[in-house]
Amino acid sequence: SLDELAEDDLRRWEVGLTFSYPIGNREAHYAYRRAEILTQAGRARTRQQENEVRREVRAAIRLLEVSAEKIEVGRLATKLAE
């Protein structure tokens, strides 16, 4: 009967579940972290190179100063020898 059909329809249930979890963009995150690490490493290498250049310049200046003193001593020795 029509009443039975109506009652039967009311007893049917439908349940659905949708679950989502944002995973994020791991690849982009790891690429960003890698770029940060490489940048920091590059800066460290640059600082090392700058320090090495400073040491080399100081050594060259000392060598020039010592050479200038040797030249002056040579001049004085020449004057005294005359």
C-alpha positions, 0 to 999 in steps of 0.5 A, spaced: 500 500 500 501 507 499 502 508 506 507 502 507 511 505 501 511 512 505 513 508 512 519 504 508 522 510 505 522 514 512 526 508 515 532 508 510 538 512 512 543 514 508 550 517 512 556 520 508 562 522 511 567 527 508 574 527 511 580 532 509 586 534 512 591 539 508 597 536 507 601 542 505 605 543 500 611 539 502 615 539 496 615 547 496 617 547 503 623 542 503 625 546 497 625 553 501 628 550 506 634 547 502 634 554 499 635 557 506 641 552 507 644 553 501 644 561 502 647 560 509 652 556 506 654 561 501 654 566 506 659 562 510 663 561 504 663 568 502 665 570 509 671 565 509 673 568 503 673 575 505 677 573 511 682 570 507 683 576 503 684 580 509 689 575 511 693 576 504 692 583 504 695 584 511 701 579 509 702 583 503 702 590 507 707 587 512 712 584 506 711 591 503 713 595 510 719 590 511 721 591 504 721 598 505 725 598 511 730 594 508 731 599 502 732 604 507 737 600 511 741 599 504 741 607 503 743 608 510 749 603 509 751 606 502 751 613 505 755 610 511 760 606 506 761 613 502 
